[in-house]
């Protein structure tokens, strides 16, 4: 089981970071997930009714990620944090994409709470996972582009294992190698905030909501938290 670690330099640069790791074991992605389907439909209906709007870049939760991206040299209006891009897509189209139940679950929780989310198929993770600054030599293959190889810019914050980069620009885009499919059985889901003092309770609520969607379809689910005071959690 890989450990997830926040590198000291990232902890120093973002001292109020809190990351939830929701892990599911023996996940069953090919059976019906009615609670996820309902949650997704209800969110879209609330948008259609004008009862709710996804957070946009004027929201402090999104603003914080834009500031973080700029701090490591990424233009957040060109390369957007995942939750920002997902919320914009939902606001424009009125619906979220249906990928598979596990991905639909974390997308729903992400956009509902205005928090970036992602997931890794742990059977395709090699070694431990570090959240760190890139040195520019690493390789990344974007989700859906298995023949493409990119190199993060030096100083860009990445998730990386011993083989390569799992996410670029902290949480902009995941790699193809550890993508979550209907056949993924051991998955780590990630939810993040840069302002635990303000949004820590929101993050913990979101993590429990996600766990609730996963639990009926897994033999075991766990939630762990990473922060600068406890930067290393073994999954």
C-alpha positions as a printed NumPy array, in Angstrom:
array([[  0.   ,   0.   ,   0.   ],
       [  1.554,   3.343,  -0.959],
       [  2.11 ,   6.131,   1.5  ],
       [  0.965,   9.634,   0.508],
       [  3.263,  12.46 ,   1.588],
       [  3.239,  16.245,   1.466],
       [  6.794,  17.394,   0.777],
       [  8.234,  19.866,   3.326],
       [  8.585,  22.622,   0.714],
       [  4.892,  22.313,  -0.222],
       [  3.87 ,  22.285,   3.445],
       [  5.939,  25.43 ,   4.034],
       [  4.459,  27.212,   1.004],
       [  0.867,  26.203,   1.828],
       [  0.753,  25.788,   5.618],
       [ -3.049,  25.61 ,   5.884],
       [ -3.407,  22.69 ,   3.452],
       [ -5.685,  19.795,   4.363],
       [ -6.075,  16.733,   2.143],
       [ -8.591,  13.94 ,   2.678],
       [ -7.734,  10.482,   1.374],
       [-10.787,   8.251,   1.039],
       [ -9.698,   4.716,   0.205],
       [-11.993,   1.981,  -1.087],
       [-11.015,  -1.696,  -1.149],
       [-12.733,  -4.377,  -3.256],
       [-14.712,  -1.702,  -5.083],
       [-17.482,  -2.983,  -7.346],
       [-17.753,  -0.548, -10.227],
       [-19.959,  -2.597, -12.512],
       [-23.019,  -2.854, -10.277],
       [-25.711,  -0.135, -10.109],
       [-24.884,   2.831,  -7.843],
       [-28.361,   4.333,  -7.324],
       [-27.315,   6.782,  -4.59 ],
       [-24.664,   8.314,  -6.827],
       [-27.087,   8.558,  -9.751],
       [-29.639,  10.288,  -7.514],
       [-27.079,  12.692,  -6.022],
       [-25.943,  13.707,  -9.483],
       [-29.48 ,  14.198, -10.782],
       [-30.489,  16.217,  -7.71 ],
       [-27.497,  18.528,  -8.108],
       [-28.342,  19.158, -11.762],
       [-31.974,  19.792, -10.84 ],
       [-30.969,  22.318,  -8.18 ],
       [-28.938,  24.136, -10.814],
       [-31.841,  24.085, -13.264],
       [-34.182,  25.414, -10.573],
       [-31.809,  28.242,  -9.656],
       [-31.505,  26.919,  -6.102],
       [-27.759,  26.366,  -6.344],
       [-24.763,  27.449,  -8.423],
       [-21.299,  25.913,  -8.627],
       [-18.487,  27.976,  -7.121],
       [-16.78 ,  30.217,  -9.669],
       [-13.462,  32.057,  -9.608],
       [-14.904,  34.837,  -7.426],
       [-15.528,  32.277,  -4.658],
       [-12.78 ,  32.173,  -1.988],
       [-12.458,  28.399,  -2.399],
       [-11.602,  28.784,  -6.104],
       [ -9.682,  32.03 ,  -5.634],
       [ -7.255,  30.243,  -3.324],
       [ -6.4  ,  27.696,  -5.997],
       [ -5.966,  30.403,  -8.639],
       [ -3.485,  32.146,  -6.326],
       [ -1.653,  28.859,  -5.722],
       [ -1.414,  28.136,  -9.433],
       [ -0.008,  31.591, -10.115],
       [  2.554,  31.087,  -7.333],
       [  4.124,  28.161,  -9.22 ],
       [  3.876,  29.761, -12.643],
       [  0.61 ,  28.354, -14.018],
       [ -2.036,  30.631, -15.534],
       [ -5.251,  29.418, -13.797],
       [ -7.516,  30.904, -16.449],
       [ -5.822,  28.853, -19.129],
       [ -5.081,  25.734, -17.071],
       [ -7.828,  25.585, -14.481],
       [ -8.024,  23.748, -11.17 ],
       [-10.203,  20.671, -11.651],
       [-13.11 ,  21.909,  -9.531],
       [-13.134,  25.237, -11.394],
       [-13.214,  23.539, -14.802],
       [-15.888,  21.086, -13.659],
       [-18.09 ,  23.828, -12.216],
       [-17.787,  25.919, -15.367],
       [-18.77 ,  22.925, -17.481],
       [-21.783,  22.224, -15.283],
       [-22.902,  25.86 , -15.326],
       [-22.639,  25.967, -19.133],
       [-24.143,  22.599, -20.039],
       [-26.453,  21.993, -17.089],
       [-25.122,  18.463, -16.666],
       [-21.988,  16.672, -15.567],
       [-20.411,  13.947, -17.694],
       [-21.214,  10.355, -16.765],
       [-17.898,   8.488, -16.698],
       [-18.395,   5.569, -14.319],
       [-19.943,   5.361, -10.843],
       [-16.741,   5.941,  -8.871],
       [-15.708,   8.973, -10.936],
       [-19.275,  10.305, -10.976],
       [-19.282,  10.069,  -7.171],
       [-16.208,  12.211,  -6.618],
       [-17.205,  14.667,  -9.361],
       [-20.551,  15.21 ,  -7.657],
       [-18.997,  15.737,  -4.231],
       [-16.286,  17.998,  -5.69 ],
       [-18.597,  20.392,  -7.474],
       [-21.208,  20.39 ,  -4.686],
       [-18.651,  21.512,  -2.109],
       [-16.337,  23.579,  -4.335],
       [-13.326,  21.402,  -3.512],
       [-10.894,  19.78 ,  -5.967],
       [-11.145,  16.004,  -6.111],
       [ -9.372,  13.218,  -7.931],
       [ -8.704,   9.501,  -7.7  ],
       [ -5.972,   6.956,  -8.334],
       [ -6.259,   3.264,  -9.119],
       [ -3.777,   2.029,  -6.523],
       [ -3.094,  -1.166,  -8.463],
       [ -1.322,   1.036, -11.025],
       [  0.56 ,   3.257,  -8.566],
       [  4.247,   2.393,  -8.192],
       [  5.845,   3.072,  -4.828],
       [  4.789,   5.937,  -2.599],
       [  3.071,   9.146,  -3.718],
       [  4.663,  12.523,  -3.023],
       [  2.984,  15.901,  -3.366],
       [  5.995,  17.995,  -4.299],
       [  7.542,  20.518,  -6.647],
       [  8.579,  19.133, -10.033],
       [ 12.221,  19.317, -11.061],
       [ 11.375,  19.265, -14.78 ],
       [ 12.698,  15.799, -15.569],
       [  9.483,  13.924, -14.739],
       [  7.13 ,  12.494, -17.358],
       [  3.349,  12.726, -17.503],
       [  0.834,  11.05 , -19.795],
       [ -2.519,  12.898, -19.701],
       [ -5.788,  11.102, -19.079],
       [ -7.242,   9.968, -22.381],
       [ -3.965,  10.55 , -24.256],
       [ -1.946,   7.355, -23.711],
       [  0.544,   8.203, -26.471],
       [  1.349,  11.714, -25.201],
       [  4.31 ,  12.495, -22.942],
       [  4.638,  15.846, -21.169],
       [  7.212,  17.254, -18.75 ],
       [  5.99 ,  19.465, -15.901],
       [  7.754,  22.769, -15.483],
       [ 10.323,  23.011, -12.686],
       [  8.56 ,  24.292,  -9.577],
       [  5.098,  23.105, -10.632],
       [  3.369,  21.173,  -7.847],
       [  2.628,  17.579,  -8.781],
       [  1.528,  14.271,  -7.342],
       [  4.218,  11.748,  -8.328],
       [  5.092,   8.125,  -7.675],
       [  8.369,   6.388,  -8.472],
       [  7.427,   5.978, -12.147],
       [  6.121,   9.425, -13.054],
       [  3.6  ,  12.184, -12.522],
       [  0.056,  11.336, -11.408],
       [ -1.366,  14.865, -11.561],
       [ -0.069,  18.087, -13.113],
       [ -0.528,  21.6  , -11.73 ],
       [ -1.447,  20.075,  -8.338],
       [ -4.982,  19.073,  -9.384],
       [ -5.548,  20.202, -12.952],
       [ -5.404,  16.828, -14.699],
       [ -4.777,  13.187, -13.829],
       [ -2.556,  10.722, -15.626],
       [ -3.859,   7.985, -17.893],
       [ -1.934,   5.242, -16.067],
       [ -3.81 ,   5.45 , -12.761],
       [ -7.231,   6.393, -14.196],
       [-10.233,   4.929, -12.393],
       [-12.398,   2.623, -14.497],
       [-15.365,   0.361, -13.789],
       [-12.85 ,  -2.42 , -13.161],
       [-10.751,  -0.541, -10.589],
       [-11.02 ,  -2.307,  -7.234],
       [ -8.536,  -0.482,  -4.955],
       [ -8.881,   3.268,  -5.263],
       [ -7.672,   6.321,  -3.324],
       [ -9.902,   9.381,  -3.701],
       [ -8.482,  12.805,  -2.841],
       [-10.244,  15.982,  -1.694],
       [ -8.231,  19.143,  -1.022],
       [ -8.373,  22.597,   0.517],
       [ -5.668,  25.218,   0.954],
       [ -7.582,  26.863,   3.829],
       [ -8.25 ,  24.289,   6.53 ],
       [ -8.836,  27.032,   9.084],
       [-11.825,  28.211,   7.066],
       [-12.892,  25.105,   5.132],
       [-11.625,  22.143,   7.143],
       [-15.116,  21.216,   8.358],
       [-16.418,  21.469,   4.798],
       [-13.663,  19.16 ,   3.577],
       [-14.397,  16.597,   6.282],
       [-18.108,  16.715,   5.491],
       [-17.347,  16.201,   1.804],
       [-15.046,  13.273,   2.595],
       [-17.752,  11.569,   4.638],
       [-20.297,  12.233,   1.885],
       [-17.995,  10.588,  -0.645],
       [-17.343,   7.696,   1.697],
       [-21.1  ,   7.246,   2.058],
       [-21.476,   6.897,  -1.707],
       [-18.629,   4.371,  -1.886],
       [-19.403,   2.213,   1.144],
       [-22.338,   0.206,  -0.345],
       [-20.066,  -0.829,  -3.218],
       [-16.831,  -1.721,  -1.397],
       [-15.745,  -4.246,   1.195],
       [-13.934,  -1.524,   3.143],
       [-13.617,   2.25 ,   3.115],
       [-11.327,   4.456,   5.196],
       [-10.683,   8.195,   5.536],
       [ -7.296,   9.661,   6.439],
       [ -6.113,  13.258,   6.499],
       [ -2.825,  14.871,   5.495],
       [ -1.694,  18.307,   6.643],
       [  1.653,  19.991,   7.339],
       [  1.578,  18.681,  10.922],
       [  0.889,  15.131,   9.746],
       [  2.268,  15.072,   6.197],
       [  2.665,  11.312,   5.769],
       [ -0.213,   8.822,   5.788],
       [  0.13 ,   5.227,   4.722],
       [ -2.863,   3.9  ,   2.813]])
